[in-house]
């Protein structure tokens, strides 16, 4: 391993010219073009610009301390170790990836804002010595642990900045978005603040294994949510996103716990696309859903916890359990849509004797406050705790929460009109027992298959 100093003795400004490097600071060009095992130094005696052309450049470490000139990147500079920026240096150029920091390294910013695209390559720990601000796009291509020397942060800013998650991040460095785009399908596993005009691209993901207790926080600014935002709580994490409305929200891993530090709102759908057999827990606050609830195919996922799921808004939508098998949504669910909207319950097309049924609600409170609840053709409607071998016999919907025996609705409150479609192929007769709900007298109604309406005022 050698150390070479930038001198530009040939005045060509070319990184890949041996005569531009010296073995001593301010030397006479007796060095060589740095190899991947050599150190490159730009110091007070490096008084001219340097250009890394399409031939690219490489070194083991690079140190720009006290360099006050310009490095121009039309190609890519790969550093296999530590990077030290100069407070008064300038970086420019047209390279699509200006700087690659490969493997384990320490990045010392000295207050400099790197404005070119950067890539963290290979698996390794990046230790920040001083807060690091990037206004070019940061690409994560190797699993990266971001470690502070004290309490450093990584700030991503600029219209063309942000992060491209080609692999995961974790560690104790907080990531702060003040601009740019969060894109890529791999997950961020760091405390993260949204504090500016930021775009969250489709399939952006939060949460990785081993990053327990991290928090995604909305601070200020306009957040543009595109497509689906994925929650991946392989280790428990927190969301504090009140003030910004997401588009669609997904559970997409093998289970875990999400805690809401304030209410969560999405204008679109909540989608369960997690792995079969998973259990997700969402605790605290309200989850306001402007669209529907969708279960992916052949799912046995259980979703539970203390968070109340609220379907609200003026548009019609579906609760689609057509892909469910033995899974269930066990959180309290409040249906609070417009009186002019229709909520359609879509069930599995298989026989009731084969699977738990569509709205398999084991615990909690289902509160219907407005609108029309309807079912899909030839399928069963809402019920709780049904057996895989028992038809829907008796559902007790009473204000006291009388659980019944096999099938029950726990503490249901009804206001408005419910339109019930019962599949005559599955049910010869079903009995709905209505307690004193909403001022109505206690009644028992026996319903055969077909279209029926229960009115409770």
C-alpha positions as a printed Julia matrix, in Angstrom:
457×3 Matrix{Float64}:
   0.0     0.0     0.0
   1.33    3.4    -1.03
   0.18    6.98   -0.43
   0.04    9.37   -3.4
  -0.54   13.14   -3.35
  -2.31   15.02   -6.12
   0.09   17.5    -7.75
  -1.08   17.75  -11.41
   2.48   18.3   -12.59
   1.5    17.67  -16.21
  -1.33   20.21  -15.94
  -3.66   17.71  -17.64
  -5.93   17.5   -14.57
  -6.3    13.78  -15.32
  -6.61   11.35  -12.4
  -5.25    8.53  -14.56
  -1.94   10.24  -15.46
   0.95    8.94  -13.35
   2.88   12.24  -13.57
   0.08   14.01  -11.69
   0.81   12.08   -8.5
   3.71   12.36   -6.08
   4.95   10.36   -3.11
   5.14   13.56   -1.01
   2.92   16.61   -0.66
   3.79   19.16   -3.35
   6.23   16.75   -4.99
   7.51   16.51   -8.54
   5.3    13.83  -10.02
   7.31   10.77   -8.99
   4.24    8.78   -8.0
   1.77    6.53   -9.79
  -1.94    6.37  -10.49
  -3.49    5.04   -7.25
  -4.58    1.44   -7.21
  -7.42    0.02   -5.13
  -4.9    -0.61   -2.31
  -3.36    2.9    -2.34
  -4.28    6.06   -0.45
  -5.06    9.27   -2.38
  -4.48   12.67   -0.74
  -5.64   16.14   -1.87
  -4.15   18.76    0.47
  -3.11   22.39    0.66
  -0.46   21.79   -2.02
  -3.01   20.29   -4.42
  -3.78   23.6    -6.09
  -5.42   22.49   -9.34
  -8.56   20.68  -10.34
  -8.76   16.93  -10.9
 -10.91   15.07  -13.43
 -11.97   11.47  -13.14
 -12.94   10.63  -16.71
 -14.86    7.72  -18.13
 -11.73    5.65  -17.5
 -12.8     5.86  -13.83
 -10.56    5.9   -10.77
  -9.95    3.89   -7.62
  -8.12    4.02   -4.31
  -8.14    2.5    -0.84
  -8.86    5.78    1.02
  -9.22    9.39   -0.07
  -8.55   12.56    1.94
  -9.64   16.0     0.67
  -8.75   17.87    3.89
  -7.63   21.45    3.04
  -8.32   20.92   -0.68
 -10.01   24.05   -2.05
 -10.23   23.2    -5.73
 -12.58   21.09   -7.84
 -12.89   17.39   -8.54
 -14.86   16.75  -11.74
 -16.48   13.36  -12.15
 -17.54   12.27  -15.62
 -16.62    8.74  -14.61
 -16.82    6.94  -11.27
 -14.38    7.13   -8.37
 -14.4     3.99   -6.19
 -13.03    4.22   -2.66
 -12.56    0.95   -0.78
 -12.17    2.5     2.66
 -12.33    5.85    4.46
 -13.49    9.08    2.82
 -12.64   12.55    4.19
 -14.2    15.55    2.47
 -12.76   19.09    2.5
 -14.91   21.9     3.83
 -14.07   24.16    0.87
 -13.74   21.63   -1.94
 -16.05   21.53   -4.97
 -17.48   18.42   -6.64
 -19.1    18.55  -10.06
 -19.62   16.49  -13.19
 -22.07   14.41  -15.18
 -21.38   10.95  -13.76
 -24.46    8.87  -12.96
 -22.56    7.42   -9.97
 -19.86    9.89   -9.0
 -18.54    8.19   -5.86
 -18.72    4.58   -4.74
 -17.84    3.92   -1.11
 -17.22    0.21   -0.93
 -17.32   -1.97    2.17
 -16.59   -0.81    5.73
 -15.45    2.8     6.0
 -15.54    6.03    7.98
 -16.93    9.09    6.2
 -15.78   12.42    7.62
 -17.82   15.26    6.16
 -16.1    18.37    7.61
 -19.43   20.1     6.89
 -19.19   19.54    3.12
 -22.4    18.78    1.18
 -21.76   16.11   -1.46
 -23.91   17.03   -4.48
 -23.14   14.12   -6.82
 -24.75   10.66   -6.96
 -23.14    8.29   -4.42
 -23.33    4.55   -3.91
 -22.7     2.46   -0.8
 -21.41   -0.77   -2.27
 -20.92   -4.2    -0.68
 -22.05   -5.19    2.82
 -20.39   -3.17    5.57
 -20.56   -0.5     8.25
 -20.4     3.17    7.32
 -19.32    5.21   10.35
 -20.18    8.92   10.12
 -17.73   11.39   11.61
 -19.81   14.55   11.51
 -23.3    14.94   10.06
 -23.39   13.95    6.39
 -25.59   15.78    3.87
 -26.08   14.46    0.33
 -27.96   16.39   -2.36
 -27.35   13.74   -5.0
 -29.09   10.36   -5.05
 -27.66    7.81   -2.6
 -27.87    4.2    -3.84
 -27.63    1.36   -1.31
 -26.4    -1.75   -3.15
 -24.94   -3.64   -0.19
 -26.58   -4.18    3.23
 -25.35   -1.13    5.16
 -25.09   -0.42    8.87
 -24.95    3.34    9.52
 -23.08    4.02   12.75
 -22.53    7.44   14.38
 -19.29    8.51   16.02
 -21.36   10.57   18.47
 -24.95   11.26   17.32
 -24.52   12.0    13.62
 -27.35   12.16   11.09
 -27.59   11.48    7.36
 -29.58   14.19    5.55
 -30.92   13.52    2.06
 -31.93   16.64    0.18
 -32.25   18.2    -3.25
 -34.73   17.75   -6.08
 -32.66   14.95   -7.6
 -31.55   13.53   -4.27
 -32.96   10.96   -1.9
 -32.22    7.26   -1.6
 -32.48    4.23   -3.87
 -32.85    1.14   -1.7
 -31.16   -1.67   -3.64
 -30.4    -3.23   -0.26
 -31.21   -2.57    3.4
 -29.92   -0.08    5.95
 -29.88   -0.23    9.74
 -27.96    1.28   12.63
 -28.14    4.22   15.02
 -27.74    7.03   12.44
 -31.0     8.91   11.88
 -31.91    9.44    8.23
 -33.53   12.83    7.54
 -35.33   13.51    4.26
 -35.6    17.22    3.45
 -36.12   16.59   -0.28
 -35.7    14.03   -3.01
 -37.24   10.59   -3.42
 -37.32    7.44   -1.28
 -37.35    4.63   -3.82
 -36.4     0.96   -4.16
 -37.97   -2.19   -2.74
 -35.54   -2.86    0.15
 -36.21   -1.53    3.63
 -34.85    1.34    5.67
 -34.15    0.17    9.22
 -33.13    3.48   10.82
 -34.95    6.2    12.72
 -36.21    8.35    9.84
 -37.67   11.86    9.66
 -39.72   13.26    6.76
 -39.04   16.99    6.93
 -39.56   18.63    3.55
 -41.02   18.09    0.11
 -40.36   14.36   -0.33
 -41.65   11.74   -2.74
 -42.18    8.19   -1.4
 -42.16    5.87   -4.41
 -44.24    2.72   -4.87
 -42.98   -0.26   -2.82
 -40.84    1.86   -0.48
 -40.42   -0.24    2.69
 -39.78    0.49    6.37
 -38.42   -1.94    8.97
 -35.71   -4.61    9.0
 -34.8    -7.47   11.31
 -32.68   -6.34   14.27
 -33.77   -2.68   14.15
 -36.1    -2.77   17.13
 -37.67    0.48   18.38
 -37.0     2.67   15.33
 -39.51    5.4    14.42
 -40.66    6.85   11.1
 -41.75   10.43   11.83
 -43.48   13.08    9.77
 -42.14   16.5    10.79
 -43.25   18.93    8.08
 -43.51   19.52    4.35
 -45.46   17.96    1.5
 -45.05   14.2     1.24
 -46.11   12.64   -2.06
 -46.98    8.97   -1.5
 -46.95    6.96   -4.72
 -48.49    3.49   -4.86
 -48.01    1.14   -1.89
 -45.99    1.85    1.25
 -44.85   -1.41    2.86
 -44.59   -2.08    6.59
 -42.03   -4.78    7.36
 -41.92   -5.14   11.18
 -39.52   -8.08   11.47
 -38.45   -6.16   14.57
 -40.96   -3.85   16.33
 -41.06   -0.24   15.13
 -43.13    2.93   15.55
 -45.0     5.2    13.14
 -45.6     8.88   13.86
 -47.16   10.05   10.61
 -50.15   12.16   11.65
 -50.3    15.16    9.3
 -49.52   13.31    6.09
 -51.93   10.97    4.33
 -50.43    7.85    2.78
 -51.77    6.26   -0.39
 -51.98    2.47    0.07
 -50.47    0.62    3.05
 -49.22   -2.98    3.01
 -48.17   -5.54    5.59
 -45.52   -7.44    3.66
 -43.28   -9.58    5.87
 -43.48  -12.64    8.1
 -45.08  -10.77   11.01
 -44.22   -8.39   13.82
 -45.47   -5.37   15.77
 -46.15   -1.8    14.67
 -47.03    0.85   17.27
 -48.79    4.05   16.22
 -47.54    7.06   18.19
 -50.37    9.06   16.63
 -53.14    8.3    14.14
 -52.26    6.81   10.74
 -54.28    7.75    7.66
 -54.24    6.33    4.15
 -56.43    7.61    1.33
 -56.31    4.26   -0.47
 -56.4     0.6     0.54
 -54.93   -1.45    3.34
 -53.44   -4.59    1.77
 -52.3    -7.73    3.51
 -49.7    -9.35    1.24
 -47.65  -10.9     4.03
 -46.33  -14.43    4.27
 -48.75  -17.22    5.04
 -48.98  -17.99    8.75
 -47.79  -14.56    9.86
 -49.13  -12.65   12.86
 -49.09   -8.86   12.76
 -49.87   -6.68   15.76
 -50.77   -3.01   15.37
 -51.14   -1.16   18.67
 -52.43    2.24   19.79
 -54.22    5.01   17.93
 -56.54    4.84   14.95
 -55.78    3.6    11.44
 -58.03    5.62    9.11
 -58.57    3.88    5.77
 -60.08    5.84    2.89
 -60.27    2.77    0.62
 -60.88   -0.89    1.3
 -59.25   -3.85    3.01
 -57.71   -6.43    0.67
 -56.34   -9.88    1.55
 -53.97  -11.56   -0.91
 -54.47  -15.13   -2.08
 -54.33  -18.19    0.21
 -53.57  -16.17    3.32
 -53.65  -17.46    6.88
 -52.33  -14.23    8.34
 -53.7   -12.95   11.66
 -53.79   -9.2    12.29
 -54.52   -8.11   15.86
 -53.73   -5.43   18.44
 -55.28   -2.37   20.07
 -55.31   -0.06   17.03
 -58.83    0.69   15.81
 -59.25    0.29   12.05
 -61.7     2.89   10.71
 -63.18    2.76    7.22
 -64.29    6.31    6.49
 -64.9     8.69    3.63
 -67.54    9.17    0.95
 -66.47    6.61   -1.65
 -67.75    3.06   -2.03
 -65.22    0.33   -1.4
 -64.73   -3.37   -0.61
 -63.53   -5.56    2.2
 -62.1    -8.33    0.05
 -61.34  -11.57    1.87
 -61.53  -13.68   -1.27
 -57.96  -14.8    -0.67
 -58.31  -15.68    3.0
 -58.23  -19.21    4.39
 -57.87  -19.35    8.19
 -56.57  -15.81    8.69
 -58.44  -13.06   10.47
 -58.58   -9.36   11.27
 -58.96   -9.1    15.05
 -58.58   -5.37   15.67
 -61.64   -3.28   16.42
 -63.15   -2.14   13.15
 -65.41    0.89   12.75
 -67.3     1.36    9.49
 -67.98    5.06    9.15
 -68.54    5.69    5.47
 -70.98    8.09    3.88
 -74.67    7.22    3.9
 -74.53    7.3     0.09
 -71.6     4.86   -0.14
 -71.7     1.07   -0.37
 -69.37   -1.28    1.45
 -69.13   -4.6    -0.41
 -67.98   -7.69    1.47
 -66.3   -10.15   -0.9
 -65.81  -13.67    0.37
 -64.03  -16.83   -0.62
 -65.85  -18.82   -3.33
 -65.22  -22.13   -1.55
 -67.75  -23.91    0.64
 -68.28  -22.64    4.17
 -67.41  -26.12    5.37
 -63.85  -25.74    4.07
 -62.65  -22.4     5.36
 -63.23  -19.75    7.96
 -65.41  -17.19    6.42
 -64.67  -13.85    5.01
 -65.0   -11.45    7.89
 -63.49  -13.74   10.48
 -63.49  -11.43   13.47
 -62.33  -13.06   16.66
 -62.12  -10.22   19.17
 -62.81   -6.52   19.42
 -65.71   -4.3    18.47
 -67.32   -3.88   15.07
 -69.13   -0.56   15.07
 -71.3     0.29   12.1
 -72.13    4.0    12.09
 -73.39    4.86    8.61
 -73.86    3.6     5.07
 -75.05    0.38    3.42
 -73.29   -2.9     4.08
 -73.73   -5.33    1.2
 -72.3    -8.73    0.26
 -70.94  -10.17   -2.93
 -73.2   -12.53   -4.86
 -73.49  -16.11   -3.59
 -71.39  -15.66   -0.52
 -71.65  -15.22    3.19
 -71.62  -11.87    4.92
 -69.95  -10.76    8.16
 -69.53  -13.12   11.05
 -67.22  -13.81   13.93
 -65.3   -16.83   15.12
 -66.92  -19.27   12.71
 -65.95  -22.93   12.62
 -64.55  -24.55    9.5
 -67.22  -27.22    9.84
 -70.18  -25.21   11.14
 -72.62  -23.22    9.04
 -73.64  -19.75   10.14
 -76.39  -20.52   12.62
 -76.91  -17.8    15.23
 -75.26  -14.42   15.44
 -76.06  -12.36   18.52
 -75.78   -8.65   17.9
 -76.63   -7.03   21.21
 -75.45   -3.95   22.99
 -74.26   -5.93   25.99
 -71.85   -7.99   23.96
 -73.47  -11.32   24.8
 -71.08  -13.69   23.02
 -73.47  -16.51   22.15
 -72.0   -20.0    21.84
 -70.12  -20.9    18.66
 -70.66  -17.86   16.46
 -70.7   -14.42   18.02
 -70.51  -10.72   17.38
 -68.96   -9.0    20.33
 -70.42   -5.64   21.32
 -71.88   -4.6    18.0
 -73.58   -1.23   17.56
 -75.77   -0.72   14.5
 -77.21    2.48   13.09
 -78.84    2.58    9.66
 -79.74   -0.21    7.24
 -77.92   -3.49    6.67
 -78.68   -5.39    3.49
 -77.88   -9.07    3.94
 -77.48  -11.6     1.16
 -77.47  -15.21    2.33
 -76.44  -17.98   -0.03
 -79.31  -20.47   -0.07
 -76.89  -23.18   -1.14
 -75.03  -22.83    2.15
 -77.79  -21.81    4.53
 -81.27  -23.16    4.91
 -82.1   -20.69    7.65
 -80.16  -18.37    9.91
 -81.33  -16.55   13.02
 -80.26  -12.99   13.76
 -80.9   -11.95   17.35
 -81.02   -8.2    17.76
 -80.72   -6.8    21.25
 -81.7    -3.32   22.36
 -79.46   -1.43   19.96
 -79.94    2.2    19.01
 -83.26    2.36   20.82
 -84.81   -0.63   19.05
 -86.69   -3.26   20.97
 -85.22   -6.73   21.34
 -86.36   -8.96   18.49
 -85.51  -12.28   16.89
 -85.71  -12.66   13.13
 -85.42  -15.92   11.23
 -84.19  -15.5     7.67
 -84.13  -18.0     4.84
 -81.68  -17.73    1.95
 -82.05  -14.73   -0.34
 -82.06  -10.96   -0.05
 -83.24   -9.62    3.28
 -83.09   -6.28    5.04
 -82.81   -5.66    8.79
 -83.71   -2.15    9.83
 -82.49   -0.9    13.23
 -83.17    2.76   14.03
